[in-house]
């Protein structure tokens, strides 16, 4: 029997009685309804007809008004909504209290959801089930409160990385790359055989490339940097932050990728977000032969290629100067946040309980991952068996289910069980993950968040944006050669210092 929110049933099915001289009279009561910010990705555009979306509303009796925001604009839209309090939704997905949100939380813009543990029983149960009590506790700010319900992972897994044309490696008798120098030689050989190509293309702009490759140089920067600061990085040996944006590690990193760019090995369109269709076509037609992307993207590309023997493969993290490291991952991720205005609703408790049920109940966690039993999959002898249409799909189970039904979205799937995720892939994916695990600390922990008070958080927030804007501008210039890394580096460092990167660093390290 499918569960339905008890509290929602009360809200929806109870009849409010108005008493008059003639007696009691029923009034119509509307079902629970609330608005949600959703971060949209060009590779998986949101559809309100997805099975996951329609089924979750049917199960809970809740009407969700989705506001779909392009991922490139999402941070800005969220910031504006929380700062001004205007046009804020009831619920914001895909958020944490790193960076500016910490200051906003401490200044009263976000609900301290840890104040209402009795309203989140499903979230509490998943935390206990995964043994994540300490991980979740670390998300509290200086006031001892937690301001969002994070996504929960039983174990971090290697879901994306370097993807290459395996058939071309074999055709040209090239070894599988183990280092970035190896990758450079492979790309050079690809270019030699296809002079008009740009061998390495990028999915969704440079942020994916940076997230997946920078850790091999010992830094993590930009919008998707592990620290959430955009310009600071974590020293795993010293267990403290350093100014990664002006470090020698970053200088070495951008020098390497500028070399790829200058030699025509890196897609010049990477500076702008590349939509999924264009990215797919570049790889499928041989205009590119390599990318940094996610495993679930492979099937879609292969399905669109008419090249005989076309075969893509994902490989473990390559070794850079700091070793073979991949994007830092936590057992918690961006999750659900409630703007303070939501707490003023008379049915605030019902909203929180509904969200808890929608995303964190055991039954609905399966929904966001696997779809609906009997429609997208069945269980035989304890094993998940997917419907033939997905098993036989050219783009693979994962991608076909994503596109058709919205499963496996980072925005809505809040409970990630590694063994369950593996069922949507194949034996090859399981093999790659086993290989990565055997390599050691390829996937390292997310750096800790400082315990700022409200004034410190506000100061850090005021420094973060101009520093990040400057880094983005200089990074693009260094990458493309508009600025010389050798001649202009000192000017860049001086600008970052003038913008307060040393003070920014001091704030973070003094509040760990």
C-alpha positions in Angstrom: 0.0 0.0 0.0 1.4 3.4 -1.0 1.9 5.8 1.8 0.2 9.1 1.8 1.2 11.9 4.1 -0.9 11.6 7.2 -0.7 15.3 7.8 -1.7 16.0 4.2 -4.7 13.8 4.5 -5.7 15.7 7.5 -5.3 18.9 5.7 -7.0 17.8 2.5 -9.8 15.6 3.7 -10.8 17.3 6.9 -13.8 19.5 6.6 -13.7 22.9 8.3 -17.1 23.6 9.9 -18.6 27.0 9.9 -21.4 27.2 12.4 -24.5 29.4 11.7 -27.9 29.7 13.1 -29.1 27.0 10.7 -26.3 24.6 11.8 -23.0 23.4 10.5 -22.0 24.0 6.9 -19.1 22.4 5.0 -16.4 24.6 3.4 -14.2 23.5 0.5 -10.6 23.0 1.4 -7.9 23.2 -1.2 -5.1 20.6 -1.3 -1.7 21.6 -0.1 0.1 23.7 -2.7 3.6 25.3 -2.7 6.2 26.7 -5.1 9.7 25.3 -5.8 12.8 26.6 -7.4 14.3 24.0 -9.8 17.8 24.2 -11.3 17.5 23.2 -14.9 20.3 21.5 -16.9 20.5 21.7 -20.7 21.4 18.0 -20.8 18.3 17.0 -18.9 15.6 19.7 -19.4 12.8 19.6 -16.9 9.3 18.2 -18.0 6.3 18.5 -15.8 5.0 15.4 -17.5 7.8 13.2 -16.1 6.5 10.1 -14.4 8.5 11.1 -11.2 6.9 14.5 -11.1 3.3 13.4 -11.7 3.6 10.4 -9.5 5.1 12.2 -6.5 2.2 14.7 -6.5 -0.3 11.9 -6.8 1.2 10.0 -3.9 1.3 13.0 -1.6 -1.7 14.9 -2.7 0.4 18.0 -3.1 0.3 20.4 -6.0 3.8 21.7 -6.8 4.3 24.8 -8.8 7.7 24.4 -10.4 9.7 27.5 -11.3 12.3 26.2 -13.8 15.6 28.3 -13.8 18.6 27.6 -16.1 21.5 26.4 -14.1 23.7 29.3 -15.3 21.2 31.7 -13.7 20.3 29.7 -10.7 22.7 31.0 -8.1 21.9 34.6 -9.0 18.2 34.0 -8.9 18.4 32.2 -5.5 20.6 35.0 -4.1 18.2 37.7 -5.2 15.2 35.8 -3.8 16.9 35.3 -0.4 18.4 38.8 -0.2 15.3 40.7 -1.0 12.6 38.3 0.2 10.6 39.1 -2.9 9.6 36.5 -5.5 11.0 33.8 -3.2 9.4 30.4 -3.6 8.3 28.2 -0.7 11.0 25.7 -1.3 14.5 25.9 -2.9 16.2 22.8 -4.2 19.9 22.0 -4.9 21.2 24.4 -2.2 23.6 24.4 0.8 24.9 27.0 3.2 28.3 27.3 1.7 29.4 30.8 0.7 26.8 33.6 0.6 24.0 31.4 1.9 25.8 31.1 5.3 25.5 34.9 5.8 21.9 34.9 4.6 21.0 32.1 7.0 22.6 33.8 10.0 20.8 37.0 9.2 17.4 35.4 9.2 16.7 34.8 5.5 16.5 31.0 5.7 14.6 28.7 8.0 16.8 26.8 10.6 15.3 23.5 9.7 17.2 21.7 12.4 14.8 23.4 14.8 12.0 21.1 13.6 13.4 17.5 13.8 9.9 16.1 14.6 8.7 17.3 11.2 11.4 15.5 9.2 11.1 11.8 10.3 12.0 10.4 6.9 15.1 12.5 6.6 16.1 11.5 10.2 15.6 7.8 9.3 17.8 8.0 6.2 20.6 9.8 8.1 20.5 7.0 10.8 20.3 4.3 8.2 23.5 5.6 6.4 25.3 6.5 9.6 25.5 10.1 8.6 24.9 11.7 12.0 28.3 13.3 12.2 28.3 14.3 8.6 25.0 16.1 8.9 26.1 17.7 12.2 29.1 19.3 10.5 26.6 21.3 8.3 25.5 23.4 11.3 26.6 27.0 11.3 28.2 28.9 14.2 24.8 29.3 15.9 24.5 25.5 16.1 21.7 25.3 13.6 21.4 23.6 10.2 19.6 25.5 7.5 19.0 22.9 4.8 18.2 19.2 4.4 21.1 17.8 2.4 21.1 15.1 -0.2 22.4 11.8 1.4 24.8 9.3 -0.1 25.6 5.9 1.4 29.1 6.1 -0.3 30.5 8.5 -2.8 30.9 7.0 -6.3 32.8 7.8 -9.5 30.0 9.0 -11.8 31.9 10.9 -14.4 35.4 11.6 -15.7 37.5 11.4 -18.8 35.6 9.9 -21.7 37.5 8.9 -24.9 37.0 7.2 -28.2 38.1 3.7 -27.2 37.9 2.6 -30.9 40.4 5.2 -31.9 42.9 4.3 -29.1 42.9 0.8 -30.6 43.0 2.0 -34.2 46.0 4.2 -33.6 47.6 1.7 -31.2 47.6 4.3 -28.3 47.9 3.3 -24.6 45.1 4.2 -22.2 46.2 7.5 -20.6 47.2 7.4 -17.0 48.5 11.0 -16.6 47.6 14.4 -18.2 50.9 14.2 -20.2 49.6 10.9 -21.6 46.3 12.7 -22.4 48.1 15.4 -24.2 49.9 12.9 -26.4 46.6 11.1 -27.2 44.9 14.4 -28.1 47.8 15.3 -30.4 47.5 12.0 -32.2 43.8 12.4 -32.6 44.4 15.9 -34.0 47.0 14.6 -36.4 44.5 12.2 -38.0 41.7 14.8 -38.0 43.3 18.2 -38.4 40.0 20.1 -38.5 38.8 18.6 -35.2 39.1 19.9 -31.7 39.7 16.6 -29.9 38.7 17.6 -26.4 35.2 19.2 -26.1 33.4 20.2 -22.9 29.9 19.5 -21.6 28.0 22.4 -20.0 30.8 24.9 -20.1 34.1 24.7 -18.3 32.8 24.0 -14.8 32.6 20.3 -15.4 36.1 20.2 -16.7 37.4 22.2 -13.8 35.5 20.2 -11.2 36.9 16.9 -12.6 40.5 17.9 -13.3 41.7 20.6 -10.9 42.0 18.2 -7.9 44.9 16.5 -9.8 46.8 19.8 -9.4 45.7 20.1 -5.8 43.2 23.0 -6.3 39.5 23.3 -6.6 38.1 26.6 -7.9 35.1 28.2 -9.6 31.4 27.9 -9.2 31.6 24.2 -8.5 34.7 24.3 -6.4 34.6 21.9 -3.4 34.9 24.6 -0.8 32.1 26.8 -2.0 34.4 29.8 -1.9 35.2 29.9 -5.6 38.8 31.1 -5.0 40.1 29.2 -1.9 41.3 25.6 -1.9 41.9 23.0 0.8 45.3 21.6 1.8 44.6 18.0 2.7 47.9 17.6 4.5 47.9 20.8 6.5 44.1 20.7 6.9 43.7 24.4 6.2 42.7 26.6 3.4 45.1 28.4 1.0 44.6 31.0 -1.7 44.2 28.5 -4.5 43.3 31.1 -7.1 46.8 32.7 -6.9 48.8 29.6 -6.1 51.5 28.0 -8.2 49.3 24.9 -8.5 46.6 26.9 -10.3 49.3 28.6 -12.4 50.5 25.2 -13.5 46.9 24.0 -14.2 45.9 26.9 -16.4 49.2 26.7 -18.2 48.5 23.1 -19.2 45.0 23.8 -20.5 46.1 27.0 -22.3 48.6 24.7 -24.1 45.7 22.5 -25.2 43.7 25.5 -26.3 46.6 27.1 -28.2 47.4 23.9 -30.1 43.8 23.4 -31.1 43.3 20.4 -28.9 40.6 22.1 -26.7 37.2 23.1 -28.1 37.3 27.0 -28.3 33.5 26.9 -27.5 34.3 25.6 -24.0 34.2 29.1 -22.6 30.5 29.2 -23.2 28.0 26.6 -22.0 27.6 23.9 -24.6 24.1 22.5 -24.8 23.7 18.7 -24.7 22.6 18.4 -28.3 25.6 20.2 -29.7 28.0 18.4 -27.4 26.5 15.0 -28.5 26.8 15.9 -32.2 30.4 17.0 -31.9 31.4 13.6 -30.4 29.0 11.5 -32.5 30.3 13.0 -35.8 34.0 12.8 -34.9 34.5 16.6 -34.6 35.7 15.8 -31.1 36.9 12.5 -29.6 37.2 13.2 -25.9 35.4 15.0 -23.2 35.0 15.3 -19.4 31.4 14.3 -18.7 29.2 11.8 -16.9 29.0 8.1 -17.6 25.2 8.2 -18.3 25.9 10.6 -21.3 27.8 7.9 -23.2 24.8 5.9 -24.4 23.1 9.0 -25.9 26.2 9.9 -27.9 26.7 6.3 -29.2 23.1 6.2 -30.2 23.5 9.3 -32.4 26.7 8.2 -34.2 26.8 6.6 -37.6 30.6 6.0 -37.5 31.4 2.3 -37.9 32.8 0.8 -34.7 32.2 4.0 -32.7 32.9 3.3 -29.0 33.2 5.6 -26.0 34.7 4.6 -22.7 35.1 6.3 -19.3 38.5 6.1 -17.6 39.7 6.5 -14.0 41.1 9.8 -12.8 44.4 10.8 -14.4 47.4 11.7 -12.4 48.6 15.3 -12.3 51.3 17.0 -10.2 49.2 16.3 -7.0 48.3 12.7 -8.0 45.3 10.9 -9.5 42.5 12.9 -7.7 39.0 13.5 -8.8 36.3 16.0 -7.7 35.9 16.1 -4.0 32.7 14.5 -2.8 30.8 14.3 0.4 28.3 11.9 1.8 26.0 14.9 1.8 25.2 17.2 -1.0 23.1 20.2 -2.0 19.5 19.7 -0.8 16.3 21.4 0.3 16.1 24.9 1.7 13.1 26.9 3.0 13.2 30.7 2.7 12.1 32.4 5.9 8.8 33.6 4.3 7.7 29.9 4.2 7.7 29.8 8.0 5.0 32.5 8.0 2.6 30.2 6.2 -0.2 28.9 8.5 0.5 25.4 7.1 4.3 25.6 7.4 4.5 22.3 9.3 2.5 20.6 6.5 4.9 22.0 3.9 7.9 20.7 5.7 6.4 17.3 6.3 5.3 17.1 2.7 8.8 17.8 1.4 10.3 15.3 3.8 7.9 12.7 2.5 8.4 13.6 -1.2 12.2 13.3 -1.2 13.4 11.3 1.8 10.8 8.5 2.5 12.1 5.1 1.5 9.4 4.6 -1.0 9.8 8.0 -2.8 13.6 7.8 -2.7 13.2 4.7 -4.9 10.8 6.7 -7.2 13.4 9.4 -7.9 16.0 6.8 -8.6 14.2 3.9 -10.3 10.8 5.2 -11.3 7.6 3.3 -10.5 7.6 -0.4 -9.8 5.5 -2.2 -12.4 6.1 0.5 -15.0 9.8 1.2 -15.3 11.0 -1.8 -13.4 10.1 -5.0 -11.6 11.8 -6.9 -8.8 12.6 -10.6 -9.5 14.4 -12.7 -6.9 15.4 -9.5 -5.1 17.0 -8.0 -8.2 15.8 -4.9 -10.1 14.8 -5.7 -13.7 14.1 -2.7 -15.9 11.5 -2.6 -18.6 12.5 -3.7 -22.0 12.2 -0.2 -23.5 15.1 0.9 -21.3 17.2 -2.2 -21.5 17.1 -2.1 -25.3 17.5 1.7 -25.6 20.5 2.8 -27.6 21.4 5.5 -25.1 21.4 3.0 -22.2 19.1 2.5 -19.2 20.2 5.5 -17.2 19.9 8.1 -19.9 16.7 6.8 -21.4 15.0 6.8 -18.0 16.4 10.3 -17.2 15.0 11.8 -20.4 11.7 10.0 -20.4 10.9 10.0 -16.7 13.2 12.4 -14.8 14.9 9.7 -12.7 18.5 10.3 -11.4 18.4 14.1 -11.4 20.8 15.7 -9.0 18.2 18.3 -8.2 15.4 16.0 -7.1 17.1 12.7 -6.1 18.0 13.3 -2.4 18.8 9.7 -1.4 21.7 8.0 -3.3 22.3 4.3 -2.6 25.4 3.1 -4.6 24.2 -0.4 -5.1 20.8 0.9 -6.4 22.5 3.4 -8.7 24.6 0.6 -10.2 21.5 -1.2 -11.4 20.9 1.6 -13.8 24.3 1.3 -15.5 26.1 -1.9 -16.4 29.0 -4.2 -15.5 31.5 -1.9 -17.1 30.5 1.0 -14.8 30.8 -1.3 -11.8 34.3 -2.3 -13.0 35.4 1.3 -13.4 34.2 2.1 -9.9 36.0 -0.9 -8.4 39.2 0.3 -10.2 38.9 3.8 -8.8 38.2 2.5 -5.3 41.4 0.4 -5.5 43.5 3.4 -6.4 43.0 4.9 -2.9 42.0 8.5 -2.2 40.9 9.5 -5.7 37.6 10.8 -4.3 38.4 12.9 -1.2 36.2 14.6 1.3 34.6 18.0 0.9 36.5 20.7 2.9 34.9 21.8 6.2 32.7 24.9 6.3 33.9 27.6 8.8 31.7 28.5 11.7 31.1 32.2 10.9 29.1 34.5 13.1 26.7 36.7 11.2 29.2 39.6 10.8 32.0 37.3 9.6 29.7 35.6 7.2 28.6 38.9 5.8 32.2 40.1 5.4 33.1 36.8 3.7 30.1 37.1 1.4 31.1 40.7 0.4 34.6 39.5 -0.5 33.6 36.3 -2.3 31.7 37.8 -5.3 34.2 40.3 -6.5 37.1 37.8 -6.0 35.2 35.2 -8.0 34.3 37.6 -10.8 37.9 38.7 -11.1 39.1 35.1 -11.2 36.6 34.2 -13.9 37.7 37.1 -16.0 41.4 36.4 -15.6 41.0 32.6 -16.0 39.2 33.0 -19.3 41.9 35.4 -20.5 44.7 33.1 -19.4 43.0 30.1 -21.0 42.5 31.7 -24.4 45.8 33.7 -24.5 44.1 37.1 -24.2 46.4 37.5 -21.2 49.9 36.0 -21.0 50.4 33.7 -18.0 54.1 34.6 -17.9 53.8 38.4 -18.3 50.5 39.2 -16.6 50.5 36.7 -13.7 51.8 39.3 -11.2 49.2 41.8 -12.2 46.5 39.2 -11.7 47.8 38.3 -8.3 48.0 41.9 -7.3 44.4 42.5 -8.3 43.2 39.5 -6.3 45.2 40.8 -3.3 43.7 44.3 -3.7 40.2 42.6 -3.7 41.0 41.1 -0.3 41.9 37.4 -1.0 44.3 37.4 2.0 41.5 38.7 4.3 39.1 36.1 2.8 41.6 33.4 3.5 42.1 34.6 7.1 38.4 34.6 7.7 38.1 30.9 6.6 41.1 29.6 8.5 40.4 31.4 11.7 36.9 30.0 12.0 37.4 26.3 11.3 
